[in-house]
Amino acid sequence: MTMGKTHHSWHVRPLQLQKSRQLSQKMGIPTAAAQVLINRGIEDEEEGWKFIHPDLSQLHSPFLLKGMREALETIRGQLLNGGKVALFGDYDVDGITATAILLLLFHKLGAEVTYYIPSRLDEGYGLNLSAVENLRKNGNSLLITVDCGINACEEVALAQKMGMEVVVTDHHHPAEALPKATAILNPHQQGCRYPFKELSGAGLAFKLAEALLSEEVLQANRPGGREGFTQNLLDLAALGTVADVVPLLDENRVLVAEGLKRMNLALRPGLKALCEEAGVQEGKLRARDLAFALAPRLNAAGRMGDAGIALELLLTEDSQKAAELARFLGRENSRRQDLEYKILEEALQVAEVRLSASPRLNSLVLAREGWHQGVLGIVASRMVDVFGMPVILIGLEGEAGRGSGRSAGGFNLADALEGCDDLLLAHGGHSAAAGLSIEKGQVPSFSERMDRLAGSYYGEKGPAADLYLDALLKPEEITPELARSLEMFEPFGFGNPRPLFCGDGWFLKGKRKVGRGGKHLRLLLEKGGHFFQGIGFDASKRLPGLNSLRRLSLAFTLSLDRWQGKEELQLEVSHFRYSDEIKGEGPLLLIDQRGFQFKEAYIREVVNEGEKVLVYVNTAGEARRLEERLKGFPQVFVSHQGRHFSVENEGKPAGNIVLYDVPWKEELLQQLLSSAAGSMKKRREADKENGVKIHLIFGEKDYYNNIKRSFSMLPTLCSVVQMYYTLHELMSGKSIPLGEVNALLKKRLPFPTTGHLIEKGMAILEEAFLVEVSRKELSVNGAYIDDYGSLLGNISVTSSYLAEKHKRERFLMWQEYLMYSEGSEVASFLRKCCSQVMEETR
C-alpha cells in the first residue's frame, strides 16, 4: 500500500421505496428524509415523531439498572452516618463531566465529598492501588468510581479490605470476572435489563443522580428542587455523551438534545468562557461544537498535564476565574496541536518505511522513544484516515511503553488486544479505540500478531475504509425542503451521523478557494440542467486532487447557508470519485470526457496538475492554432499525425496524453503511442498505480468533421463517377497535361478534394479503362458513357476501388468505435496498445 489518502469503499443503503413513501406521507417529509429514518431503524410514524422530538419523557427509569437499589442503599447509609465520599474519575471529557455531575449532586445532598482524577501520563487509565490507599488515608469511607473500575478487581478488593464501601459506575464492557464491589452500575453486566446499553460515563452518572434525587436519600436537611436540579445537570451529560462518541440514539439522543437546549438558553460560567475562547457563538450550539470545539480543549488538560483544571472550569461560578482557566486550556490545546503535528509527521515517516518494506500490511503498530502519551490516540486516528487500516502508536520509555490505537473497517480492536493478552502488560477499551501497555521487547511480536489478526478479518481484499451512504439522490430531489427536514434529525454524531448522500455523473463547472488561507473550496456543480452551490471544507486534506471540468460521483451532506436573512441550499462535499475515470490492469488510466465542449479550458485544468501534457490533433493547421491559443503553457506539447514528440523532446515524462480529435486511423494512434513509449515507461516507474493518463475529449462534432473530411481524401463511387463526367466536360475530346489535372478538378468538382483523392480516383478510372494516363497527358478512353448504372458497375469491380472501399469501411468502423464504444472497451484497447509499444521499446 502506498502513502496517500484512503480509498473508501462506498456502500449505498438499500432503497426501501414503498416503506419510505408511506412514512413520507404520514409524517409530511420528503421521501429521501423518510429513507434516512428507515436507515436509522425507524419505520413507523410514532417512532419517527419520537426521534424528531426527543424529550425527557423518553428517558428510561434509572431503577431498571442492575445494582441501582444496592447503590442507593449504600449511599444512603454513608450519608446518614456522616461518611465521606470519594469520587474516582477519568481524565477524558466523559470522565470529567461524569465526575462534575456527581460532585454537584453530592454537594446538593449536603455530603462531604472529594474527587481524584488520575494523571494520564504518570498513572494511566483506571483505578490504581496507590490512589485507593491515599483516599482511605484521607478518611473516605465510600469510593465511587466514575467512568472506570469495571475491571479493577484487585483495586476494589484493596479498598474493601481497608474499610471502604465501593460503588462502581462504568459503561465500558466488563471482563468475565467482576470486582467484588458493594454495588455495580453497568448496563453491559450480565443480568442487567436496562433497555439501552450505550450510555456514556456521564450518562450513567446522570442516571445515578436521577435515582438519588427521586428518593428520600436523607431523612432530614435535604434541599428541595430536585427535578430542576436534575435538569441543571443535562448540559454536562450532553457534553460527556458527545465527547465519548457513543451512539446518539435512544436515551443518548434525549440527553444531548435536552442538554443543548439548556446550553442555548444559559451557559454555566465555565462553558460560557470556553465558548468565547473557542469562538463558538452562544445560543446556537450544536453537537458538532461540543465535539470539535469544546471537548478538545477540555481534553487538552488531561492530555498535557492536569485534568483537574478542566473539572475546575466546569464547576466554577466565578466568571473571571472561568475566563482565566479557559484561556489556559486554549493554550494547552494549541500546545497539544503542535505536539500532535510533530508526532504525526514522525509516524508518517516511520509508516512509509514500513509499508515500502511490507506493502501488504493489514495493520500498523509503530513505536518510538519520546512520543507523548497524551496525543497518541488522536494521531492514531489521523493515521487511520490516511491508511485506512487499524493503527496503534506506542510511546516508549526505557524498557516499557504505553500506546493508543484506533480501528478501521469494523475491525474490533478490543477483541484483538484480548487475543494478544499474553504479549501485553495491560489493555482496555472498545471495538473502535483502545489503550495498552507493553514491554519494549514484545513490540515486534505484538505487531506481527496484530497484523495476522487483522489479515484474518479483512481477507484477501485487505483493509478498506467503508463509506455508508443514505441514498442516491437525483438533482430534482435536492431541495431546501429536504435540507430543512434533515435539520430536525439533529443532534448528529456517532450512531446518528449527518445524513450522507451521493450523486453520480455530476459536472464540476468551477471551483475557487475561500476562507482563511484558501482552506476551503467553493464549488459550482451541475447535472441535467440543475445547478448547485457546493462547499468543500478543509479541501486540501479531504478533497485532494479535485479538478474542475470533470465528471464526478459525490458524497455530500445538505445544509442551508443562512446569512443576513437569506437562505441558500448548498452541498457539503466530503468525498468524491471521478466517474469519468476507467482503471484496470496495465500502464494507463483512461479519462473519458467524450463530448466535452470546452476543450482548451480542460487542457488548462490538466496543466494545473503540474505535469506535462501531450495533446493530439489531426492536422498541422489545428496544431498551429491550438499552440497559439495555449501560449504561456510550456508544459503543453501539441502533436499531429505528421509530428510526434518523443521523450527526448519532453525531458520530464508526460503524465497526460490528451486526444483532442478523433485520431484519423488506428495506425496513427499507434504511432503517437510509440513516440510516447519512453515517456510512458518512465511515468509508469514513477507512478505504478496509474502510469499515464489518456484523456478523450473529442466529441460528435469532431467525429462528423472527420467523416466530412474523409470525402476529400477517400474516394467513393459517387466521387469517382463525378471525376469521370468532369473530365469529359473539360476535355471535349482532347487530352489534358498531367500537371494541370489536379488544379482543374479541384476547381470544377462540387466537393472539397485533395491530391490524394484525385490520384486514387485516376487510378480507379484507369483500371476501369475509362481514362488513359501517359507520362505527360491524361485522356478519356472511348465514347461518353451516359448509362450511370453501367458506369458504376465498371468502377465498382476494380481492385483499386475495392481497396479504397475497404480503407473507407475500416476508417468508418474505427471512427465509430472510438466515438461510441463503451469507455471500458476503449480503455482495454488503449491499454493493450500501450503495453505492446512499451514491450517493443525494451
C-alpha positions, 0 to 999 in steps of 0.5 A: 500500500502506498502513502496517500489518502484512503480509498473508501469503499462506498456502500449505498443503503438499500432503497426501501421505496414503498416503506419510505413513501408511506412514512413520507406521507404520514409524517409530511417529509420528503421521501429521501428524509423518510429513507434516512429514518428507515436507515436509522431503524425507524419505520413507523410514524410514532417512532419517527415523531419520537426521534424528531422530538426527543424529550425527557419523557423518553428517558428510561427509569434509572431503577431498571439498572442492575445494582441501582437499589444496592447503590442507593442503599449504600449511599444512603447509609454513608450519608446518614452516618456522616461518611465521606465520599470519594469520587474516582474519575477519568481524565477524558471529557466523559470522565470529567463531566461524569465526575462534575455531575456527581460532585454537584449532586453530592454537594446538593445532598449536603455530603462531604465529598472529594474527587481524584482524577488520575494523571494520564501520563504518570498513572494511566487509565483506571483505578490504581492501588496507590490512589485507593490507599491515599483516599482511605488515608484521607478518611473516605469511607465510600469510593465511587468510581466514575467512568472506570473500575469495571475491571479493577478487581484487585483495586476494589478488593484493596479498598474493601479490605481497608474499610471502604464501601465501593460503588462502581459506575462504568459503561465500558464492557466488563471482563468475565470476572467482576470486582467484588464491589458493594454495588455495580452500575453497568448496563453491559453486566450480565443480568442487567435489563436496562433497555439501552446499553450505550450510555456514556460515563456521564450518562450513567452518572446522570442516571445515578443522580436521577435515582438519588434525587427521586428518593428520600436519600436523607431523612432530614436537611435535604434541599428541595428542587430536585427535578430542576436540579436534575435538569441543571445537570443535562448540559454536562451529560450532553457534553460527556455523551458527545465527547465519548462518541457513543451512539446518539440514539435512544436515551443518548439522543434525549440527553444531548438534545435536552442538554443543548437546549439548556446550553442555548438558553444559559451557559454555566460560567465555565462553558460560557468562557470556553465558548468565547475562547473557542469562538463558538457563538452562544445560543446556537450550539450544536453537537458538532461544537461540543465535539470539535470545539469544546471537548478538545480543549477540555481534553487538552488538560488531561492530555498535557498535564492536569485534568483537574483544571478542566473539572475546575472550569466546569464547576466554577461560578466565578466568571473571571476565574472561568475566563482565566482557566479557559484561556489556559486550556486554549493554550494547552490545546494549541500546545497539544496541536503542535505536539500532535503535528510533530508526532504525526509527521514522525509516524508518517515517516516511520509508516512509509518505511514500513509499508515500502518494506511490507506493502501488504500490511493489514495493520500498523503498530509503530513505536518510538522513544519520546512520543507523548502519551497524551496525543497518541490516540488522536494521531492514531486516528489521523493515521487511520484516515490516511491508511485506512487500516487499524493503527496503534502508536506506542510511546516508549520509555526505557524498557516499557511503553504505553500506546493508543490505537484506533480501528478501521473497517469494523475491525474490533480492536478490543477483541484483538488486544484480548487475543494478544493478552499474553504479549501485553502488560495491560489493555482496555477499551472498545471495538473502535479505540483502545489503550495498552501497555507493553514491554519494549521487547514484545513490540515486534511480536505484538505487531506481527500478531496484530497484523495476522489478526487483522489479515484474518478479518479483512481477507484477501481484499485487505483493509478498506475504509467503508463509506455508508451512504443514505441514498442516491439522490437525483438533482430534482430531489435536492431541495431546501425542503429536504435540507430543512427536514434533515435539520430536525434529525439533529443532534448528529454524531456517532450512531446518528451521523449527518445524513450522507448522500451521493450523486453520480455523473455530476459536472464540476463547472468551477471551483475557487478557494475561500476562507482563511488561507484558501482552506476551503473550496467553493464549488459550482456543480451541475447535472441535467440542467440543475445547478448547485452551490457546493462547499468543500471544507478543509479541501486540501486534506479531504478533497485532494486532487479535485479538478474542475471540468470533470465528471464526478460521483459525490458524497455530500451532506445538505445544509442551508447557508443562512446569512443576513436573512437569506437562505441558500441550499448548498452541498457539503462535499466530503468525498468524491470519485471521478466517474469519468475515470476507467482503471484496470490492469496495465500502464494507463488510466483512461479519462473519458470526457467524450463530448466535452465542449470546452476543450482548451479550458480542460487542457488548462485544468490538466496543466494545473496538475503540474505535469506535462501534457501531450495533446493530439490533433489531426492536422498541422493547421489545428496544431498551429492554432491550438499552440497559439491559443495555449501560449504561456503553457510550456508544459503543453506539447501539441502533436499531429499525425505528421509530428510526434514528440518523443521523450527526448523532446519532453525531458520530464515524462508526460503524465497526460496524453490528451486526444483532442480529435478523433485520431484519423486511423488506428495506425496513427494512434499507434504511432503517437503511442510509440513516440510516447513509449519512453515517456510512458515507461518512465511515468509508469516507474514513477507512478505504478498505480496509474502510469499515464493518463489518456484523456478523450475529449473529442466529441460528435462534432469532431467525429462528423468533421472527420467523416466530412473530411474523409470525402476529400481524401477517400474516394467513393463511387459517387466521387469517382463517377463525378471525376469521370463526367468532369473530365469529359466536360473539360476535355471535349475530346482532347487530352489534358497535361498531367500537371494541370489535372489536379488544379482543374478538378479541384476547381470544377468538382462540387466537393472539397478534394485533395491530391490524394483523392484525385490520384486514387480516383485516376487510378480507379478510372484507369483500371476501369479503362475509362481514362488513359494516363501517359507520362505527360497527358491524361485522356478519356478512353472511348465514347461518353458513357451516359448509362450511370448504372453501367458506369458504376458497375465498371468502377465498382469491380476494380481492385483499386476501388475495392481497396479504397472501399475497404480503407473507407469501411475500416476508417468508418468502423474505427471512427465509430468505435472510438466515438461510441464504444463503451469507455471500458472497451476503449480503455482495454484497447488503449491499454493493450496498445500501450503495453505492446509499444512499451514491450517493443521499446525494451 
